[in-house]
Amino acid sequence: MSIENVKRFYETIVIDSDLRNKMIEINRKYEGRSLTDKELEILMVEEFLPLLKQEGFDFSMDELSEYQEQLYENELMPLETDSLDSVSGGGSHSLAAINFINSLYVVGES
């Protein structure tokens, strides 16, 4: 596992509509629901991360959070402003999950 795999995933998801659509399909099962932090982490750990590992992108939630924090520091990724407090304590898996899921839809609009 590595942060490099997270970076590679974000680079790939922009051009690989099949992978993006698989992930959006997983997310559709949860649309309209307000998930708790624990449910978001379970969604990531039990649904998204196994699919990504199968596709050659093996990384953990800690690595995803760390990569996103690096992007925030370099102002390369917009931050969910209503969740700023979560980040100040060293990062949040639920914030990472929210930004991860949101990125699926943002790249699809490009």
C-alpha positions in Angstrom: 0.0 0.0 0.0 1.2 3.5 -0.6 0.3 7.1 -1.1 1.6 6.7 -4.6 -1.3 4.4 -5.3 -3.7 7.1 -4.1 -2.1 9.6 -6.5 -2.3 7.0 -9.3 -6.0 6.4 -8.6 -6.8 10.1 -8.8 -4.9 10.3 -12.1 -6.7 7.2 -13.5 -10.2 8.0 -12.4 -10.2 11.1 -14.6 -9.8 9.0 -17.8 -11.2 5.6 -16.8 -15.0 6.0 -17.0 -15.6 2.3 -16.4 -13.9 2.3 -13.0 -15.6 5.6 -12.2 -19.0 4.2 -13.1 -18.4 1.1 -11.0 -17.6 3.3 -8.0 -20.6 5.6 -8.7 -22.8 2.5 -8.8 -21.6 1.5 -5.3 -22.3 5.0 -4.1 -25.9 4.9 -5.5 -26.8 2.3 -3.0 -26.4 5.0 -0.3 -27.7 8.1 -2.1 -30.2 10.1 -0.2 -29.0 8.7 3.2 -27.1 10.8 5.7 -24.3 8.5 6.7 -22.5 8.7 10.1 -18.8 8.9 10.2 -18.6 5.2 11.1 -20.9 4.3 8.1 -18.7 6.4 5.8 -15.6 4.6 7.0 -17.4 1.2 6.6 -18.4 2.2 3.0 -14.8 3.0 2.2 -13.3 0.0 3.9 -15.8 -2.6 2.8 -16.9 -1.3 -0.6 -14.6 1.1 -2.3 -11.1 0.0 -1.1 -11.6 -3.7 -2.0 -12.7 -2.7 -5.5 -9.7 -0.4 -5.9 -7.3 -3.1 -4.6 -8.8 -5.5 -7.2 -8.1 -2.8 -9.8 -4.5 -2.4 -8.7 -4.9 0.6 -6.3 -4.0 -0.7 -2.9 -4.1 2.0 -0.2 -5.5 2.5 3.3 -7.8 5.2 4.7 -4.8 6.7 6.5 -2.9 7.0 3.1 -6.0 8.5 1.5 -6.3 11.1 4.3 -2.6 11.9 4.2 -2.7 12.4 0.4 -5.7 14.7 0.6 -4.0 16.7 3.4 -1.0 17.2 1.1 -3.4 18.4 -1.6 -5.1 20.8 0.8 -1.7 22.2 1.9 -0.8 22.8 -1.7 -4.3 24.2 -2.4 -4.8 21.6 -5.2 -8.0 20.1 -3.8 -11.0 22.1 -2.5 -11.9 21.4 1.1 -15.4 20.7 2.3 -15.7 24.0 4.2 -18.4 22.7 6.6 -15.9 20.1 7.8 -12.9 22.3 8.4 -12.9 21.5 12.1 -12.4 17.8 11.4 -9.1 18.5 9.6 -7.5 20.7 12.2 -7.0 17.7 14.5 -4.8 15.9 12.0 -7.3 14.7 9.5 -10.5 12.8 9.4 -11.4 9.5 7.7 -14.9 10.7 7.2 -13.8 13.9 5.6 -11.4 11.9 3.3 -14.4 9.6 2.4 -16.6 12.6 1.6 -14.0 14.2 -0.6 -13.2 10.9 -2.2 -16.9 10.2 -3.1 -17.3 13.8 -4.3 -14.3 13.5 -6.6 -16.1 10.7 -8.5 -18.7 13.1 -9.6 -16.5 16.1 -10.2 -14.2 14.3 -12.7 -17.3 13.0 -14.5 -18.3 16.6 -15.2 -15.0 17.4 -16.9 
